[in-house]
Amino acid sequence: VRPALRAMLGYRHLHRPSVTVRLAQPLKVTPGRRRYLWAHLTLSSSRMHIVPLGGQGTATLRSSSDANALIVLQPSDADLPAGSTVAALLLTSDESLVGELPVPLQGCVRAIGIVGPRGAGKTTLIERLIPELNRRGLTVAVVKHHAHLDLSEGDQTDTARFARAGATETVLAGPGGAVHRHAPSEDPSVDEVLGWVGPADLVLVEGYSQSSLPKILVRRGGVETDRQPPADPVIAVVTDAPVFRAETDGGVPRFGWDDLVALGEFIVRRDAGSRVVPR
């Protein structure tokens, strides 16, 4: 309801900013459902820390009045040690967010999801969009989720051998560049992966359709899927169907497959359509 009301009032910033932040103390919850915990976010000169507040009951007013953020816990979360990364929704004013961040965090990475059925052209769209965004002065990083990727067994590469030996991460470097391999115990969340991304103005994330990232939905004629639709917010649709000026799809802007200039302009101008991830 809140984003709809803000849109009708003419605000540009519709959704609460989301950050990936480290827990300042251990957190233990019963797994099985998504939870939102009242919390206090602390901004230092170099990093963010978050502490869940005591008294999380629905009848407790003190925590809600003291909170400046909500910790978002996934159904699989249970015992989280201090230093774990979690997603948090900021309860501060959207318009004053950047001004409140310490200088090292004002250049936060922005992330937008590129989602759609298999075969719709998500990878191709990202490949074509990167040069357009580069021309507009943005450095772009890419995260791609492989649902069936398994690096735990049967991989005899050097990085796999080091991971099995106990290394938490390995960097393989050479004349052609570098590959940075982490060794998570399970499929990493988008928040965890974004925390590994180096300096960039924008991260385009292919996959993770059920995350809370703002998303661009790719549609292609004749390509169908039986998967559940992407989670909100969807901020734009890219389609190979004919598109007319100012056309929308379900209330969001609709862009033609070859309308990269307009899509690039939309992404650059839409500050509120990005998720803040401290570098």
Helices and strands as residue ranges (DSSP letters): H 2-8, E 18-23, E 27-28, E 35-43, E 48-52, H 61-66, E 69-73, E 79-80, E 85-90, G 94-96, H 97-100, G 103-105, E 109-115, H 122-135, E 140-144, H 158-165, E 169-174, E 177-182, H 190-194, E 202-206, E 215-219, E 234-239, E 248-249, E 252-256, H 260-269, G 271-273, E 275-277
